[in-house]
Amino acid sequence: MLCCYSQLKESKRAVNSILVDEDEDEDDVERVSWSGEPVGSISWSVKETASSIRSGSEQSFPKIDTTPSLSKQGSGYSLSSLSIDFVSDLSPEETVRRMQKGRPFSLEKFRSLQDKLLLLDEAVAVYDGNVITAVLIFLKKSLSKEILFRELMARDVALRHYVHYLKEMGEQKLLLMHYKEHLNIKDEGRRRDFLKSCLSLPFSQDDATHVQDHYTLLERQIIIEADAEIFKKFPRKASILNMPIITTLYYSCFYHYGESEGTFSSPSNIRKTFRISEKQYILTALGARAKLKSWFDVDSLFNTKNWLGYTKKKSPIGFHRVVDILHKNSAPVQVLQEYVNLIDDPDLKLSGALKYKCHDVVINTYRDLKDRQQLIVYREKLERDSPEYRKIQELLNNVQIRWKN
Amino acid sequence: MAHTEWKDAPGLPDFSLLKRLARDQLIFLLEQLPGKKDLFIDADLMSPLDRIANVTILKQHEVDKLYKVELKPIFVLMFTDLVNADKVAGRFRRYKIIFTPQKFYACETVLEEQGVYGDVTTDEWNFYILPLDDDILSLELPEFFRDNFLEGDQRWVTTAGSALRLLQSVYGSFSKVYGIGRCAKMVYESWRELMEDGEQRTRQPEFAKVFLVDRDVDFVTPLCSQVVYEGLVDDLFRIKCGSVEFGPDVTSSDKSIKVMLNSQDKVFSEIRNEHFSNVFGFLSQKAKNLQTAYDKRRGMDIQQMKAFVADELKGLKQEHRLLSLHIGASESMMKKKTKQDFQELLKTEHSLLEGFEIRECITYIEEHINRQVSMIDSLRLLCLLSITENGLLSKDYRSLKAQYLQSYGIEHLLTFANLRQLGLLEEQQAGETLTVMESKVGKLVNDKTVGKLTDAFSSLAKKSNFRALSKRLALVPKSGEEYDLRVPRDMAYVFSGAYIPLSCKLIEQVLERDGWTGMEEVTRMLNGQEFAVTEARSKTDAQRIVLVMFLGGCTFSEISALRFLGKERGCRFIVVTTAITNSSRLLEALLDNSA
C-alpha cells in the first residue's frame, strides 16, 4: 500500500489543479446546511425544530422518568370480580397461604410490578423458602432481569434464596447480570459497597477473582482520589475512578512513581495486588515515564544485573517496540539511538535506525557489514558538514577496511 | 478493472416500487388522523424515513413539527409521560403510535400497564424493506443479530418472512429456495405459512432463486479487516443507511458533509468493489481524464461552447466534486491505517486464517491488549483467534481474558460470557492427557519452547472446524503463489488474496450443484440445518438473478465478492440483509459493559 501513496498525491494534485476558467452558476450542487445535513431532509428538519425549541418558543420536551413508579396505578386484578376462575382472583396473601398448604394456585394474574413485589414480600414474611423460591421462579420468567435484580437488591432474604436457587441451577450468566447492575450505581461509594456484596455470590473461580479485583480496585481508587484531593499535589482533571487497572497503573506511574510499596497509590503496590505481568508493567511504566520525558527512569526499567554483577539491559518486550513507544512520545534522537542499538535482530535494528534517523547506528551497521555502496547512498542523505557525514568520509577513506562492494 | 458494469448483464428489478409502497402506506396512516400533527420519530428510523418520505411530503400531509426520540427501549414510556403531562396541563390531543415494521404484544402490554391504552390508537407501518442501492435491500434491523442469536428471541422471524412475502408479491414467485442455518429454516417456514394465507399471483418472476443464510454460519468473514473501498469506508467512517458523513479531514475545509454512497455516484460506483491498492491508480487516471475534458474548451467556438456548457459541463463539475471527495477520503483512510500499523495487523489476520505461526499471533494480540490500542479491535482479534483455532487453550483463554479485563475494564465480564455463548470466544475442551503433559513439559523448558510444543500438541488433539472447512472448500489460497490484485482471479481478492469468504463460497457451490449434493461433509461441519426446495418451474431469464438473504447482517466485502461471483457466473446477485454489518457493529451488539 505504501507504494501507492505517491499515486494518491499525484491524483490529488491533479484534481486540485484542474483549472476552471469562468465561475459558472451553482446550479445543481446539492444544498447542504451548516450542520452538513442535506437541506430538506428529515434530520435537517428535526434539528431546525430542536433549535427553535431551545430559543424558548415552545414548551420543553417532557422529561422521561425511567424509574418505574409503583404508586402509579392499581393492580391488575379485582377482588370483587365474580370470575369463574376463583383461584386467579386471590390476593397476594391468600395466594401465598395456598402455596404454603400445597393447594392449587395461579400467579399469572400478578402482572403489574407492584403486585409481583407484594407477592414476594408476602412470601418472605411467612419465612417459607419453598414458597419464596416458587415466587422467584415466576418472577424470573415474567420480569426483565434488570428489574428483578434491582428489586432483589433491597430484599436480603429473597436475594439469598435466589442465590441458592442459582447455585443449584448453575446460571453463571445471571450472576454476571446481577454484577452488571453496579453500572447503574453512580455514586462510587455505593458502587463499591455493591461490589463487596457480590463477593459472596457463587461465581466461577476465575470470575470470582475478577469481581474481587474489581472491588479492590474501586476501593483503592476511592482512597487514592481522596488523598490526591487532600494534598492537592496533582491535577484533578484526570479522575481514575472506575478506570481499568492498567489505566490506574499508568496514572500511578505518572504521578506516584517511586513511592514505597506500602501505599495504595504506588506502582509497585498496584503491580503486586493485581498480579500484573512484568511485560505489562514495563510497557505501562515505559509509556508513562516516556510521556514525562524521564529518560533516566526509562533507562532504569531495563537495567538488570547479570550473575557477575554487571548491569545489563534486558527487556521482556522487543527493543524495537520500546523504540516505537519512545518515538511516539517524541523522544530525542540520542535516546532513540541508545535503544535502537539494543535491538537484537540485525534487520530490525537497521530498519529501526533508518526509520528514526539514528545515523551513527546506520553507519556502524554498514561498516560492520562492509557495505561500501550503502554508505555512499546514505551519505547523500546527510548534511555536508555534519559529524556523521565526516564520519562516513573517514570510513570510506580508510584503506584498511576490506569492502565487499 | 471495474467489475460492476459488464455486457450482457441481466437487468435488475426496479426496487423503487418498494419505496413507493412504503410511502403510500405511511401517508394513508397519517391521514387517519386529519389535521395538524406533530411527529415524534425514533432516532433509528430517521435515516430510513428520510429515504422514503422527505419533509416536503410530510408537510403536505399536515405534519407540523418533527421531534427525534433517542431512548428506544423507553419510547412507549416516554409517550405515556407525554400523555400524562398533557392531561395535567389540560391540553387535549389525539395520539397515535405507529409501530414499524410491526407491532408486538409486548408494546401493547406496556401501554396497558401504564394506563394509557384507551387514550391512543396504534397502527402498523409495514415498512419491511429499504432499497439501499440497485442490488442491496436492507430490513434496517441491526437488533436482529443480538435478539435472534444471543437472546434466542425469535420475534423477527416473521418480519423476515414478511419481507420475503412482500418481495414475492411484487416481483413474482421464487422457484427455488436454498438455505443453511436454524434461523434460515424458520424464516423459510414462516414465509411459507404467510404465503398460504394470501393469494397466489401469476406473474412472471423477476428472480427465481433465493438463498437464505444465517450470520452464525460464517463468523470469520465479518471479523476480518476490510480492504475493498466500500468496506474500508464503512469500517472507518460508518456508512449509515447508504450515506456517510465525511469530516473536515476529508473535505479539507472546516465543514463536514453527508453524502449518499450508491451507484448514482459515478466515481464511487467504479471504485467501490476495488481492492484499496487499485483505488489510487484509478482516481489518478480519472483526474487526468477530467483535466483533458476540461481542456477541450480551448479552441472551441461559440456554438461548441454553448453545447458544451449545456450538455457536458454539469457532469464534469459533478465528477470533479466527487473525485475530490473520494481522494480526500482515500487520503484520510491511508493516514489512519498507517497510524494503526495496518500492515502488521493484516499480517496477523492472514496468519490466523492460514493457521501459521499462531504463537506469534497470540503475542501480537497480547501486546495489542497491553497497549490498550482499541477495545473493539482487541476483542475482534481474540474472536478471530478463537474461531480459526476452534477455541483457545485454557491457559491462553484465562491469561488473555485477564489481561483484557485489566486493560479495558472488569465490567467486560459479561461481554465475555456473551461471546462464549455464541461460540465466538471460547476455551478448548482439551483432553486430560494433553494438559497434564503440557504442564510437565512446561516445567522443564523456557517460555519460547513451551509455546512451540503447545502448538505441536494442539494440532494433534483438536478438531478444527474452520481449518477443516477451509481445506475442504479451499478458502485459503496456497501461499507462495503470487496473487495479482489488479487482475483478481477469485473472490479472495476482497481479502487481499488471503481468504475467500466462507458464506460466498457456500453460495457459489450450492448454485453450481443446484443443491447440497456432494457437500455432506461441509454441512456436517456447519452443524447441518441446510435445505433446498423447488417451489415451481420458471422462465430462463429469471434464473440469472439470485436473491441472497443474510439473517443477522452482511458486510460490504461479501457484497463485493458476490458481485465478482456474479460476473464470473453470468448472473446477478441481489443482497437482502437484516442490516449492513462489520466487525465493529457485530461486536458492539454483544458488548455488555454499560448500564
Boltz contact constraints between the chains, C-beta under 6 A:
constraints:
  - contact:
      token1: [A, 1]
      token2: [B, 277]
      max_distance: 6.0
  - contact:
      token1: [A, 4]
      token2: [B, 277]
      max_distance: 6.0
  - contact:
      token1: [A, 4]
      token2: [B, 280]
      max_distance: 6.0
  - contact:
      token1: [A, 7]
      token2: [B, 280]
      max_distance: 6.0
  - contact:
      token1: [A, 7]
      token2: [B, 281]
      max_distance: 6.0
  - contact:
      token1: [A, 7]
      token2: [B, 284]
      max_distance: 6.0
  - contact:
      token1: [A, 8]
      token2: [B, 280]
      max_distance: 6.0
  - contact:
      token1: [A, 8]
      token2: [B, 331]
      max_distance: 6.0
  - contact:
      token1: [A, 10]
      token2: [B, 284]
      max_distance: 6.0
  - contact:
      token1: [A, 11]
      token2: [B, 283]
      max_distance: 6.0
  - contact:
      token1: [A, 11]
      token2: [B, 284]
      max_distance: 6.0
  - contact:
      token1: [A, 11]
      token2: [B, 287]
      max_distance: 6.0
  - contact:
      token1: [A, 11]
      token2: [B, 327]
      max_distance: 6.0
  - contact:
      token1: [A, 12]
      token2: [B, 327]
      max_distance: 6.0
  - contact:
      token1: [A, 14]
      token2: [B, 287]
      max_distance: 6.0
  - contact:
      token1: [A, 15]
      token2: [B, 287]
      max_distance: 6.0
  - contact:
      token1: [A, 15]
      token2: [B, 323]
      max_distance: 6.0
  - contact:
      token1: [A, 15]
      token2: [B, 324]
      max_distance: 6.0
  - contact:
      token1: [A, 15]
      token2: [B, 327]
      max_distance: 6.0
  - contact:
      token1: [A, 18]
      token2: [B, 291]
      max_distance: 6.0
  - contact:
      token1: [A, 18]
      token2: [B, 294]
      max_distance: 6.0
  - contact:
      token1: [A, 36]
      token2: [B, 256]
      max_distance: 6.0
  - contact:
      token1: [A, 36]
      token2: [B, 257]
      max_distance: 6.0
  - contact:
      token1: [A, 36]
      token2: [B, 258]
      max_distance: 6.0
  - contact:
      token1: [A, 40]
      token2: [B, 54]
      max_distance: 6.0
  - contact:
      token1: [A, 40]
      token2: [B, 55]
      max_distance: 6.0
  - contact:
      token1: [A, 41]
      token2: [B, 50]
      max_distance: 6.0
  - contact:
      token1: [A, 42]
      token2: [B, 46]
      max_distance: 6.0
  - contact:
      token1: [A, 42]
      token2: [B, 49]
      max_distance: 6.0
  - contact:
      token1: [A, 42]
      token2: [B, 50]
      max_distance: 6.0
  - contact:
      token1: [A, 42]
      token2: [B, 55]
      max_distance: 6.0
  - contact:
      token1: [A, 43]
      token2: [B, 46]
      max_distance: 6.0
  - contact:
      token1: [A, 45]
      token2: [B, 55]
      max_distance: 6.0
  - contact:
      token1: [A, 45]
      token2: [B, 66]
      max_distance: 6.0
  - contact:
      token1: [A, 46]
      token2: [B, 66]
      max_distance: 6.0
  - contact:
      token1: [A, 46]
      token2: [B, 68]
      max_distance: 6.0
  - contact:
      token1: [A, 49]
      token2: [B, 65]
      max_distance: 6.0
  - contact:
      token1: [A, 49]
      token2: [B, 66]
      max_distance: 6.0
  - contact:
      token1: [A, 62]
      token2: [B, 81]
      max_distance: 6.0
  - contact:
      token1: [A, 62]
      token2: [B, 82]
      max_distance: 6.0
  - contact:
      token1: [A, 62]
      token2: [B, 85]
      max_distance: 6.0
  - contact:
      token1: [A, 64]
      token2: [B, 74]
      max_distance: 6.0
  - contact:
      token1: [A, 64]
      token2: [B, 78]
      max_distance: 6.0
  - contact:
      token1: [A, 73]
      token2: [B, 115]
      max_distance: 6.0
  - contact:
      token1: [A, 112]
      token2: [B, 113]
      max_distance: 6.0
  - contact:
      token1: [A, 173]
      token2: [B, 417]
      max_distance: 6.0
  - contact:
      token1: [A, 176]
      token2: [B, 413]
      max_distance: 6.0
  - contact:
      token1: [A, 176]
      token2: [B, 414]
      max_distance: 6.0
  - contact:
      token1: [A, 176]
      token2: [B, 417]
      max_distance: 6.0
  - contact:
      token1: [A, 180]
      token2: [B, 414]
      max_distance: 6.0
  - contact:
      token1: [A, 183]
      token2: [B, 595]
      max_distance: 6.0
  - contact:
      token1: [A, 184]
      token2: [B, 595]
      max_distance: 6.0
  - contact:
      token1: [A, 210]
      token2: [B, 405]
      max_distance: 6.0
  - contact:
      token1: [A, 210]
      token2: [B, 410]
      max_distance: 6.0
  - contact:
      token1: [A, 210]
      token2: [B, 413]
      max_distance: 6.0
  - contact:
      token1: [A, 214]
      token2: [B, 410]
      max_distance: 6.0
  - contact:
      token1: [A, 244]
      token2: [B, 407]
      max_distance: 6.0
  - contact:
      token1: [A, 244]
      token2: [B, 408]
      max_distance: 6.0
  - contact:
      token1: [A, 244]
      token2: [B, 409]
      max_distance: 6.0
  - contact:
      token1: [A, 245]
      token2: [B, 406]
      max_distance: 6.0
  - contact:
      token1: [A, 246]
      token2: [B, 406]
      max_distance: 6.0
  - contact:
      token1: [A, 246]
      token2: [B, 407]
      max_distance: 6.0
  - contact:
      token1: [A, 280]
      token2: [B, 370]
      max_distance: 6.0
  - contact:
      token1: [A, 283]
      token2: [B, 370]
      max_distance: 6.0
